[in-house]
């Protein structure tokens, strides 16, 4: 039983780490009053291009009242640190 629990834990940990290898930085807005947002979001590996990332992010942002303006770029984990300060509260929110 202990071996099963350890194996399950390791499998889940590996799956979580492998699932967040692609990120997108984006710009969004809200109207009345106008608010702008720059953020960084995790996107699925299948959405690791600008067009697919836009399709994945737009409904998530819309659910919170934001309109996606554009995805600036997609990148791997190596680009996270340089974007964290600029994204502020919207760093990995979506």
Backbone as a ProteinNet text record, in pm:
[ID]
protein_1_A
[PRIMARY]
XXXXXXXXXXXXXXXXXXXXXXXXXXXXXXXXXXXXXXXXXXXXXXXXXXXXXXXXXXXXXXXXXXXXXXXXXXXXXXXXXXXXXXXXXXXXXX
[TERTIARY]
82.1	0	86.9	194.8	284.3	347.8	389	448.6	349.2	223.5	120.9	105.3	100.4	84.7	202.6	322.4	442	440.2	407.4	402.6	297.4	182	76.2	119.7	182	229.2	331.3	426	528	467	370.4	305	229.7	156.1	82.1	176	284.2	381.2	444	477.5	536.7	436.5	312.1	209.2	185.8	189.2	170.3	285.1	406.3	522.3	525	487.7	492.8	378.5	269.3	153.3	163	258.4	267.6	398	418.4	543.5	527.9	405.9	383.8	305.9	345	283.9	260.5	167.4	139.2	131.3	186.1	161.7	61.6	-28.9	-144.5	-181.9	-268	-326.4	-478	-546.1	-691.3	-746.8	-879	-941.4	-1079.2	-1125.5	-1262.7	-1311.9	-1439.2	-1497	-1581.5	-1598	-1690.2	-1668.3	-1566	-1459.4	-1352.3	-1280.4	-1175.6	-1066	-1034	-921.4	-842.3	-712.1	-625.1	-545.5	-511.8	-438.6	-331.9	-213.5	-109.9	-94	-97.4	-85.4	-7.6	24	90.4	4.4	-25.1	-110.8	-47.9	-74.1	-34.3	-133.9	-85.4	-171.7	-127.7	-216.2	-183.6	-73.9	-0.9	104.8	49.1	-75.6	-139	-168.9	-172.3	-202.2	-77	36.1	161.8	199	99.1	120.8	19.5	42.5	-38.3	-186.6	-220.4	-360.7	-432.6	-369.9	-431.9	-440.3	-339.2	-341.7	-455.7	-479	-591.2	-723.3	-740.6	-864.7	-884	-775.2	-784.2	-805.7	-741.7	-750	-876.5	-927.5	-1041.2	-1160.1	-1204.8	-1318.8	-1288.3	-1166.2	-1128.8	-1136.1	-1083.1	-1085.9	-1228.5	-1302.8	-1440.8	-1526	-1499.9	-1574.8	-1555.4	-1443.9	-1417.3	-1443.6	-1507.7	-1543.1	-1437.3	-1335.5	-1227.7	-1243.2	-1199.1	-1195.2	-1049.5	-1013	-875.6	-849.3	-745.6	-705.7	-611.3	-507.6	-415.9	-322.4	-270.2	-162.5	-34.2	52.5	177.7	273.1	288.9	378.9	349.9	404.5	403.2	548.1	571.7	708.9	709.1	826.1	843	874.5	902.9	928	1046.2	1136.4	1253.2	1215.4	1095.7	1055.6	971.1	942.5	854.8	914.6	1035.6	1096.1	1100.6	1132.3	1145.4	1011.1	900.4	767.9	688.3	734.9	658.3	628.3	725.6	704.5	606.6	616.1	527	382.3	361.5	226.3	161.3	240	186	79.7	-38.6	-145.1	-200.4	-169.5	-218.2	-114	-12.9	89	33.9	13.5	-38.7	-175.5	-254.6	-390.8	-481.8	-458.3	-542	-462.6
-119.1	0	126.1	124.7	240.6	263.2	157.6	171.2	234.4	191.3	247.8	396.8	437.3	578.2	661.4	610.2	681	690.8	583	583.7	682.5	684.4	776	921.3	950.3	1085.8	1130.5	1044.2	1078.5	1098.3	1017.2	1030	1161.6	1196.7	1322.2	1442.3	1436.7	1546.9	1564.1	1454.5	1461.9	1517.5	1478.9	1528.9	1677.2	1727.9	1869.4	1950.7	1906.5	1979.2	1980.1	1869.6	1861	1937.2	1962.3	2024.2	2174.8	2240.7	2386.6	2430.5	2389.4	2423	2536	2581.5	2688.7	2801.1	2922.5	3040.5	3144.2	3234.1	3342.6	3472.8	3578.7	3709.4	3780	3853.4	3906	4044.2	4111	4238.4	4223	4278.6	4271.8	4403.8	4422.2	4546.1	4517.8	4613.9	4622.3	4762	4772.7	4903.5	4954.7	5087	5157.2	5129.3	5175	5258	5171.6	5234.7	5163.6	5119.9	4990.7	4934.5	4847.6	4855.3	4773.9	4678.5	4566.7	4464.6	4402.2	4381.8	4299.3	4180.8	4060.7	3943.6	3832	3733.6	3611.5	3495.6	3404.2	3290.9	3161.4	3055.1	2922	2878.1	2825.1	2768.9	2625.6	2547.7	2408	2399.3	2290.8	2271.6	2276	2231.8	2234.5	2376.9	2471.3	2611.4	2697.7	2641.2	2713.9	2792.2	2850.1	2947	3058.3	3173.2	3290.3	3267.8	3213.9	3194	3098.5	2987	2889.4	2943.6	3018.4	3077.7	3178.9	3256.8	3351.3	3277.1	3166.9	3089.4	3029.5	2992.4	2934.2	3040.4	3154.7	3258.4	3343.5	3371.7	3462.5	3423.2	3296.2	3262.3	3272.7	3244.1	3254.6	3400.6	3489.3	3631.7	3685.1	3644.6	3691.1	3652.9	3537.3	3492.6	3587.8	3659.8	3757.4	3901.5	3918	4051.6	4123.6	4051.4	4111	4072.2	4159.5	4130.2	4117.4	4004.9	3985	4076.3	4155.6	4240.7	4165.4	4105.8	4024.1	3944.7	3838.4	3763.7	3819.3	3866.1	3928	3821	3713.2	3605.2	3480.9	3369.6	3246.7	3207.8	3141.4	3111.3	2998.5	2948.3	2842.5	2899.5	2811.8	2856.1	2951.1	2950.2	3038.5	3186.3	3217.8	3357.7	3411.2	3328.4	3370.9	3480.9	3462.7	3554.8	3697.7	3715.6	3850.5	3921.7	3846.6	3905.6	3920.3	3861.8	3859.5	3998.3	4084.6	4218.9	4299.3	4287.2	4362.6	4315.3	4186.3	4131.1	4156.5	4174.6	4204.8	4106.5	4157.9	4072.1	3976.3	3999.6	3913.2	3812	3790.4	3689.7	3552.6	3469.3	3333.2	3326.7	3431.2	3431.9	3339.9	3333.6	3251.1	3135.8
0	0	0	76.1	81.7	-54.9	-121.7	-255.6	-352.7	-344.3	-431.5	-406.4	-280.1	-246.1	-295	-279.8	-325.8	-478.2	-545.3	-691.4	-742	-678.2	-717.6	-697.8	-586.8	-558.7	-662.3	-694	-793.5	-931.5	-967.5	-1096.9	-1105.9	-1001.9	-1002.1	-1006.7	-934.1	-934.1	-1071.8	-1136.6	-1270.1	-1370	-1359	-1449.1	-1433.1	-1313.4	-1288.1	-1345.1	-1325.5	-1375.7	-1527.8	-1589.8	-1735	-1800.1	-1727.7	-1786.1	-1802.2	-1741.7	-1747	-1810.6	-1932.2	-1999.3	-2100.3	-2121.5	-2217.7	-2150.4	-2181.2	-2122.2	-2231.9	-2205.7	-2299.4	-2221.6	-2279.3	-2221.2	-2311.7	-2250	-2322.2	-2270.2	-2347.4	-2307.9	-2314.5	-2215.5	-2209.4	-2156.9	-2173.8	-2126.7	-2068.6	-1988.7	-1941.4	-1976.4	-2007	-2039.1	-1923.5	-1921.3	-1832.2	-1685.1	-1623.5	-1678	-1745.3	-1835.5	-1907.6	-1812	-1815.1	-1738.7	-1834.8	-1827.1	-1911.4	-1824.2	-1880.6	-1807.2	-1896.7	-1841.2	-1903.2	-1810	-1864.2	-1779.1	-1844.3	-1763.5	-1808.6	-1762.2	-1854.1	-1822.6	-1870.7	-1797.4	-1843.1	-1948.8	-2059.3	-2163.4	-2188.6	-2244.5	-2271.1	-2377	-2374.9	-2473.3	-2615.6	-2632.2	-2764.2	-2809.4	-2716.9	-2748.2	-2740.4	-2772.4	-2757	-2883.3	-2947.1	-3052.9	-3029.6	-3086.8	-3055.7	-3084	-3199.8	-3235.8	-3142.5	-3109.6	-3018.8	-2877.1	-2834.9	-2700.9	-2690.3	-2795.7	-2794.9	-2778.2	-2851.5	-2843.3	-2704.4	-2637.9	-2504.4	-2396.3	-2411.4	-2307.9	-2313.1	-2431.5	-2445.5	-2357.5	-2357.5	-2271.6	-2122.3	-2081.8	-1940.3	-1894.3	-1975.9	-1942.5	-1946.6	-2047.5	-2061.4	-1940.8	-1883.8	-1765.8	-1647.2	-1646.3	-1539.9	-1585.2	-1700.2	-1746.5	-1827.1	-1872.4	-1951.4	-2097.5	-2187.5	-2330.4	-2371.1	-2428.2	-2475	-2593.4	-2584.5	-2696.1	-2788.5	-2730.5	-2810.3	-2720.8	-2777.7	-2713.8	-2771.9	-2685.6	-2729.2	-2780.6	-2701.4	-2740.8	-2656.9	-2701.3	-2622.8	-2597	-2484.6	-2445.3	-2343.8	-2314.3	-2216.2	-2078.5	-1982.6	-1845.4	-1831.4	-1927.2	-1918.1	-1928.3	-1977.5	-1991.3	-1877.3	-1778.7	-1669.6	-1581.7	-1537.3	-1440.4	-1493	-1620	-1674.1	-1690.8	-1688.4	-1707.2	-1576.8	-1469.7	-1345.1	-1291.5	-1285.7	-1230.2	-1315.3	-1446.5	-1535	-1524.2	-1502.9	-1496.3	-1360.7	-1257.3	-1124.9	-1079.3	-1042.3	-991.2	-1097.6	-1224.3	-1330.7	-1377	-1296.1	-1324.6	-1287	-1387.5	-1373.8	-1305.4	-1320	-1265.9	-1347.3	-1478.2	-1566.4	-1623.3
[MASK]
++++++++++++++++++++++++++++++++++++++++++++++++++++++++++++++++++++++++++++++++++++++++++++++

